Amino acid sequence: MEKWLKAASHLPSNLRKRVAKTATLILLNQLESLDVRKLRGVENTFRARVGKIRIIFASNANKNIILDVGFRDDKNFKKLR
């Protein structure tokens, strides 16, 4: 199981559904309706916000790869950026 899927599985059900919907849109490269920002200091890496949850993903030539899912103020999550 991918690390981000495992992290998402530990979320409450209402947040899990919202994160799953956002992750699907990211993987389908439909970013227009999402709150997406580029991460500073890292090439082709972005974050999408779902409430207090952040989805970190990399974008390479019309293909997006989800790297991590976590709470914004989680110390382990911040180290990955």
VEXDRENVO-794718 format. One line per field, with one value per residue: residue number from 0; residue in one letter; chain; x, y, z of N, C-alpha, C in turn. Coordinates in nm, 2 decimals. Layout:
% residues N
doti <- c(NUM, ...)
nuza <- c(A, ...)
lodo <- c(A, ...)
n_x <- c(X, ...)
n_y <- c(Y, ...)
n_z <- c(Z, ...)
ca_x <- c(X, ...)
ca_y <- c(Y, ...)
ca_z <- c(Z, ...)
c_x <- c(X, ...)
c_y <- c(Y, ...)
c_z <- c(Z, ...)
***
This chain:
% residues 81
doti <- c(0, 1, 2, 3, 4, 5, 6, 7, 8, 9, 10, 11, 12, 13, 14, 15, 16, 17, 18, 19, 20, 21, 22, 23, 24, 25, 26, 27, 28, 29, 30, 31, 32, 33, 34, 35, 36, 37, 38, 39, 40, 41, 42, 43, 44, 45, 46, 47, 48, 49, 50, 51, 52, 53, 54, 55, 56, 57, 58, 59, 60, 61, 62, 63, 64, 65, 66, 67, 68, 69, 70, 71, 72, 73, 74, 75, 76, 77, 78, 79, 80)
nuza <- c(M, E, K, W, L, K, A, A, S, H, L, P, S, N, L, R, K, R, V, A, K, T, A, T, L, I, L, L, N, Q, L, E, S, L, D, V, R, K, L, R, G, V, E, N, T, F, R, A, R, V, G, K, I, R, I, I, F, A, S, N, A, N, K, N, I, I, L, D, V, G, F, R, D, D, K, N, F, K, K, L, R)
lodo <- c(A, A, A, A, A, A, A, A, A, A, A, A, A, A, A, A, A, A, A, A, A, A, A, A, A, A, A, A, A, A, A, A, A, A, A, A, A, A, A, A, A, A, A, A, A, A, A, A, A, A, A, A, A, A, A, A, A, A, A, A, A, A, A, A, A, A, A, A, A, A, A, A, A, A, A, A, A, A, A, A, A)
n_x <- c(0.09, 0.05, 0.22, 0.08, -0.19, -0.22, -0.19, -0.42, -0.61, -0.64, -0.78, -1.08, -1.41, -1.56, -1.36, -1.19, -1.34, -1.35, -1.08, -1.02, -1.18, -1.05, -0.79, -0.85, -0.92, -0.67, -0.51, -0.63, -0.56, -0.72, -0.72, -0.84, -1.06, -0.95, -0.77, -0.47, -0.12, 0.21, 0.50, 0.76, 1.10, 1.12, 1.11, 0.84, 0.66, 0.37, 0.10, -0.22, -0.51, -0.73, -0.93, -0.78, -0.61, -0.34, -0.24, 0.03, 0.18, 0.35, 0.41, 0.45, 0.48, 0.19, 0.12, 0.03, 0.16, 0.09, 0.25, 0.23, 0.00, -0.14, -0.18, -0.15, -0.01, 0.14, 0.44, 0.60, 0.50, 0.57, 0.85, 0.88, 0.85)
n_y <- c(-0.12, 0.22, 0.49, 0.74, 0.65, 0.49, 0.69, 0.84, 0.66, 0.66, 0.88, 1.06, 0.95, 1.15, 1.34, 1.17, 1.10, 1.35, 1.39, 1.18, 1.24, 1.48, 1.38, 1.21, 1.40, 1.53, 1.33, 1.29, 1.52, 1.75, 2.04, 2.28, 2.35, 2.33, 2.42, 2.49, 2.52, 2.61, 2.46, 2.62, 2.62, 2.37, 2.19, 2.15, 2.06, 2.05, 2.16, 2.06, 2.19, 2.06, 2.16, 2.13, 1.94, 1.85, 1.78, 1.66, 1.68, 1.58, 1.71, 1.61, 1.65, 1.65, 1.44, 1.35, 1.28, 1.16, 1.24, 1.26, 1.27, 1.46, 1.63, 1.98, 2.09, 1.87, 1.74, 1.53, 1.54, 1.79, 1.76, 1.62, 1.80)
n_z <- c(0.00, -0.08, 0.08, 0.11, 0.08, 0.30, 0.50, 0.45, 0.51, 0.78, 0.85, 0.96, 0.85, 0.70, 0.62, 0.48, 0.26, 0.13, 0.08, -0.09, -0.31, -0.39, -0.44, -0.65, -0.85, -0.87, -0.97, -1.22, -1.34, -1.32, -1.21, -1.18, -1.01, -0.76, -0.46, -0.51, -0.47, -0.56, -0.41, -0.24, -0.33, -0.43, -0.73, -0.95, -0.76, -0.57, -0.36, -0.25, -0.09, 0.16, 0.37, 0.68, 0.59, 0.39, 0.06, -0.10, -0.41, -0.71, -1.03, -1.36, -1.68, -1.77, -1.60, -1.27, -0.95, -0.64, -0.34, -0.06, 0.22, 0.47, 0.79, 0.82, 1.04, 1.14, 1.26, 1.14, 0.88, 0.78, 0.75, 0.51, 0.31)
ca_x <- c(0.00, 0.13, 0.23, -0.03, -0.31, -0.22, -0.22, -0.55, -0.71, -0.65, -0.86, -1.22, -1.47, -1.60, -1.24, -1.14, -1.42, -1.31, -0.94, -1.03, -1.23, -0.95, -0.69, -0.89, -0.91, -0.53, -0.46, -0.69, -0.51, -0.83, -0.68, -0.90, -1.15, -0.88, -0.68, -0.34, -0.01, 0.34, 0.58, 0.88, 1.23, 1.11, 1.06, 0.73, 0.59, 0.26, 0.01, -0.37, -0.56, -0.86, -0.95, -0.65, -0.53, -0.26, -0.20, 0.15, 0.20, 0.45, 0.36, 0.55, 0.43, 0.05, 0.09, 0.05, 0.19, 0.07, 0.36, 0.19, -0.13, -0.13, -0.23, -0.06, 0.08, 0.20, 0.58, 0.65, 0.45, 0.65, 0.98, 0.88, 0.85)
ca_y <- c(0.00, 0.34, 0.57, 0.84, 0.58, 0.45, 0.81, 0.88, 0.56, 0.69, 1.01, 1.04, 0.92, 1.27, 1.39, 1.07, 1.11, 1.47, 1.37, 1.08, 1.31, 1.57, 1.30, 1.17, 1.52, 1.56, 1.22, 1.31, 1.65, 1.85, 2.12, 2.42, 2.38, 2.30, 2.52, 2.44, 2.62, 2.55, 2.46, 2.69, 2.55, 2.24, 2.20, 2.07, 2.00, 2.14, 2.11, 2.09, 2.20, 2.01, 2.19, 2.13, 1.84, 1.89, 1.67, 1.70, 1.60, 1.62, 1.72, 1.58, 1.64, 1.61, 1.33, 1.39, 1.17, 1.20, 1.20, 1.25, 1.33, 1.48, 1.75, 2.09, 2.11, 1.75, 1.75, 1.44, 1.58, 1.90, 1.72, 1.57, 1.90)
ca_z <- c(0.00, -0.09, 0.20, 0.12, 0.10, 0.44, 0.58, 0.43, 0.57, 0.92, 0.87, 0.98, 0.72, 0.62, 0.56, 0.39, 0.13, 0.06, 0.03, -0.20, -0.42, -0.43, -0.49, -0.79, -0.94, -0.89, -1.06, -1.35, -1.38, -1.32, -1.09, -1.19, -0.90, -0.63, -0.40, -0.54, -0.48, -0.58, -0.30, -0.26, -0.31, -0.49, -0.86, -1.00, -0.65, -0.53, -0.25, -0.26, 0.05, 0.19, 0.51, 0.75, 0.53, 0.27, -0.03, -0.17, -0.53, -0.81, -1.16, -1.46, -1.82, -1.76, -1.51, -1.13, -0.86, -0.50, -0.26, 0.08, 0.27, 0.61, 0.85, 0.80, 1.16, 1.18, 1.25, 1.04, 0.75, 0.74, 0.71, 0.38, 0.20)
c_x <- c(0.09, 0.12, 0.11, -0.16, -0.33, -0.25, -0.36, -0.65, -0.73, -0.73, -1.01, -1.30, -1.51, -1.48, -1.19, -1.21, -1.37, -1.17, -0.94, -1.08, -1.12, -0.83, -0.72, -0.88, -0.76, -0.48, -0.51, -0.65, -0.62, -0.82, -0.76, -0.99, -1.08, -0.80, -0.54, -0.24, 0.12, 0.42, 0.71, 1.00, 1.23, 1.05, 0.94, 0.66, 0.49, 0.18, -0.13, -0.42, -0.70, -0.89, -0.81, -0.56, -0.46, -0.23, -0.09, 0.16, 0.30, 0.38, 0.47, 0.48, 0.29, 0.02, 0.13, 0.07, 0.18, 0.18, 0.32, 0.06, -0.11, -0.18, -0.12, 0.04, 0.14, 0.36, 0.64, 0.61, 0.53, 0.79, 0.99, 0.88, 0.98)
c_y <- c(0.12, 0.42, 0.67, 0.77, 0.54, 0.57, 0.85, 0.79, 0.59, 0.82, 0.97, 1.02, 1.04, 1.33, 1.30, 1.08, 1.24, 1.46, 1.28, 1.15, 1.41, 1.49, 1.25, 1.28, 1.55, 1.46, 1.24, 1.45, 1.76, 1.94, 2.25, 2.45, 2.36, 2.41, 2.46, 2.55, 2.55, 2.56, 2.53, 2.60, 2.41, 2.25, 2.10, 2.00, 2.10, 2.08, 2.15, 2.09, 2.14, 2.04, 2.20, 2.02, 1.90, 1.77, 1.72, 1.61, 1.66, 1.62, 1.71, 1.56, 1.58, 1.49, 1.38, 1.27, 1.22, 1.15, 1.18, 1.32, 1.34, 1.61, 1.86, 2.10, 1.98, 1.76, 1.66, 1.48, 1.69, 1.87, 1.67, 1.67, 1.96)
c_z <- c(0.00, 0.04, 0.22, 0.14, 0.24, 0.53, 0.57, 0.49, 0.72, 0.95, 0.90, 0.85, 0.64, 0.55, 0.46, 0.26, 0.05, 0.00, -0.09, -0.32, -0.48, -0.50, -0.63, -0.89, -0.97, -0.99, -1.20, -1.41, -1.40, -1.20, -1.09, -1.06, -0.76, -0.59, -0.40, -0.54, -0.49, -0.45, -0.33, -0.24, -0.37, -0.63, -0.88, -0.88, -0.60, -0.41, -0.28, -0.12, 0.06, 0.34, 0.57, 0.69, 0.41, 0.19, -0.11, -0.29, -0.62, -0.95, -1.27, -1.59, -1.82, -1.68, -1.37, -1.05, -0.72, -0.42, -0.11, 0.11, 0.42, 0.66, 0.84, 0.92, 1.21, 1.15, 1.14, 0.90, 0.70, 0.70, 0.57, 0.27, 0.18)
***
